[in-house]
Amino acid sequence: MPVATETRWKLNPFLHLDEDRVYNPLTDRSVVRGEAAWAQVQSFIESGDGDESLERDGWIVRNDADLSAASRLKIVSLETMTTCNQKCYFCPVSIAPRDDYSMPDALFENIVEQLTEYRDTLESVFLQSYNEPTLDRRFVPFVRTLFAADLPVAVLSNGSGFTPAKVDALIEGGGLRYLCINLSTLDRERYTQERGADHLEVVLRNLDYLKDKPLAQQMNMVVLGTGNDVHDRDFEAIRERFAGSRFTIERHVVMDRAGWLDVGLRPLAQNAKLAGCDNVGSRPLQHLHITPHGKCVMCCEDYDENYIVGDVTTSTIAEVLAGPELARIRRWVYGIEEAPADFICRNCIFARTR
């Protein structure tokens, strides 16, 4: 029989509550309308009635519980260098390029060794953030180091540096978990104008070589644009050109990087009541972003690194994930504490609100 829980339990404050689904980022479990657990969770929300099974499964927690130091690491962005060879209109690099800097080899190796402790939950270790990862002369050796550590490697790339030699070397090493190529148009003049570099010819040559090869378990090609008729035509042309290949072609509308850019999707108004994050999962609970300098930032949208949550040159990854800075960010993002008026998530389309 259900036990009244006003003084024992509260709803887990990190749940993502939607009309037909409840998701727990800390357990990576969800329940949907029609399931028995769904009815149990809804009953607790409506009446406060629950039992130990709801607590055991993470849907409710003790009234005095503080989960802000908890995490479930699923995705790591490990940027090995700052350099990018393009200046795309949808990227802050086009306005404020960073000074060139490369992560020391010893730091990279130390990070990889620590990440092996998270194999059970890790889905991808991405080798980039705002850089072009294939430009790093150590790109293939770094990927091989991740392969040797049995970690799932993911790469986002503009394709300009994905030469046949690199493709063959990565396939020989075992292949990537995930590859995503961003390609906005097949029109050379517009490509050059939109990206600040005349790379389309070499990009298409590289893609023609790798498109039918088992370079990654999942191979996506994202056609970026502003959602207009030109974007639609570009998407259709690229989908036709790569039809029958290993690539899944997707149409994505660019976003404004949480207010950093003047172009792309943005909230209709500033987000007032924050209630979580839906940016490829929950950034503060499931992601770790490491810069070439070893700084850990809260989110990839934080181009200016205003929200440093740790430093892996002085702390372990475990210490960063359980540290006070990231815990405070989690409380802000999920509305447990009121975030500052200028907090980055207030201007982000991926912020959940209530």
Salt bridges, closest charged atoms under 4 A:
ASP18 OD1 - ARG352 NH2 2.82
ASP20 OD1 - ARG33 NE 2.52
ASP28 OD1 - LYS74 NZ 3.13
GLU52 OE2 - ARG8 NH2 3.36
GLU55 OE2 - ARG62 NE 2.93
ASP57 OD1 - ARG29 NH1 3.52
GLU79 OE2 - ARG98 NH2 2.73
ASP105 OD1 - ARG138 NH1 2.68
GLU123 OE2 - LYS74 NZ 3.34
ASP136 OD2 - ARG138 NH2 2.98
GLU194 OE2 - ARG190 NH1 3.56
ASP198 OD2 - ARG188 NH2 2.71
GLU201 OE1 - ARG188 NH1 3.77
ASP208 OD1 - LYS211 NZ 3.88
ASP208 OD1 - ARG241 NH1 2.75
ASP232 OD1 - ARG251 NE 2.86
ASP234 OD1 - ARG190 NH2 2.74
GLU236 OE1 - ARG239 NH2 2.70
GLU250 OE1 - HIS252 NE2 3.05
ASP256 OD2 - ARG266 NE 3.81
ASP278 OD1 - HIS16 ND1 3.28
ASP278 OD2 - ARG352 NH1 2.75
GLU301 OE1 - ARG257 NH1 3.01
ASP311 OD2 - LYS295 NZ 3.01
GLU325 OE1 - ARG328 NH2 2.70
GLU337 OE2 - ARG331 NE 2.67
GLU338 OE2 - ARG346 NH2 3.04
